[in-house]
Amino acid sequence: MLVKRKHALRRPKSGASPDQGDDLSLTSARRYEAFGRVMAALATEADFIESCRDLTWWRGSDHSWHIEWRDGPYASEVATLLVEQVRDPDYDGSLVTRAGPGGDGSAVLDVMGVRFELRAIDPMGRAGVRARRGFWRLAEALDTTRATNTRHPWEELLGG
């Protein structure tokens, strides 16, 4: 007796077909680990986070990462920061290498074998950010040693 199949076999929704093995998932894991290390390094720099407007990131079509911001530091300054900060205690040296020329507006890095393209739109540099008057800084807002006649910004925030 002949049995007809109504539906074709389906591929799993994960996107990987069974014959591709674990190589694809290891590559993807390394890509996201590199992204996490870069973002963790940037998060430790309050000047970077506070001075940037419109900080965005996305994955490129070639599985690279693109990070873009307005104002803030030059792309070459961020590249130098990442070369210094992204480290692994089990590995001698930096996990970041410069993959291309870097300037004020853009820089290209290789982080753990993953390409990162940094792009600064209308950057003013770290020195320019620090010299900018009227710029609200978290460090200054939380400084309790500064004597003023008015309430501290942190007192305003906490209602004290």
Buried (B, 14 or more C-beta within 10 A) or exposed (E): EEEEEEEEEEEEEEEBEEEEEEEEEEEEEBBEBBBEBBEEBBEEBEBBBBBBEEBEBEEEEEEBBBBBBBBBBBBBBBBBBBBEBBBEEEEEEBBBEBBEEBEBBBBBBBBBEBBBBBBBBEBBBBEBBEEEEEEEBEEEBEEEEEEEEEEBBBEEEEEE
